[in-house]
Amino acid sequence: MTRRVLVSGNWKMNHNHFESIQFVQKLAAILRASPLPSGRDASLHPPFTSLRSVQTAVESDAVPVALGAQDCHGMDRGAFTGEVSAEMLAKLGVSYVIVGHSERRTYFGETDEIVRAKLDAVLRHAMTPILCVGETLDERQGGRAEEKVSAQLGTALSKRPGSVVGGLVVAYEPIWAIGTGETATASDAQHMAAHIRREVERLSGAEAAGGIRVQYGGSVTPENARVLLSCPDVDGLLVGGASLGAEGFAAIGRAGA
Ligand code: 13P
């Protein structure tokens, strides 16, 4: 089955709302001159403070990118100071929400159970979760990478209908490759992407495994994007640092097509 490739820019804690608007205007001009190839989708994941500005700029310039968020709370409303709900994101026109990013798991104590609750919330509001999974360097060197990823997938995806799981995006982000300049080789990325698909098949059936999109993330650049996207089980990229400039992001969106 041919899948649509999804290239997502996770800006993390970068770009205030002025910088975010400038980014979108620049991207609009780049894509007007040279559109993304067919079969390529893109999403932008600005900080919460920039979401509304990005949404307005994307709509007014008709930029062909989806709006994404970096996180959400598992509850729809309540006394959770500082948090933002999936319901609020849906209202803003957000289509994709990253859940379980390793930085959230490491710095903010997010457990697999919390990640599952966030995934529930995103689905409840008819958006698409980008579920992040991945191992540390210790786990990889100890031969436990697959086991770690399987455990993360198991808690997040078990007991869900195959038709729901088939619509999700799973991002394989090996923690040792994030922001380090150290990229997984195409063969590492392919190996884990295939493992993720097998696990999804075991948990949710063949239909889900065929439908799910698997992204790779971790030190993706315009230079290495082509080889990563050439892996048969890699359907997209989740890009941090290299997504902060409109030219680099557009180049990654076009890579290899
Ligand atoms: P870098 O591309 O900066 O390594 O970040 C990857 C990432 O964490 C995307 O979510």
Residues whose N, C-alpha, C, O or C-beta is under 5 A from the ligand:
A	BS01	13P	N10 A177 I178 G179 T180 G217 G218 S219 V220 L238 V239 G240 G241 A242
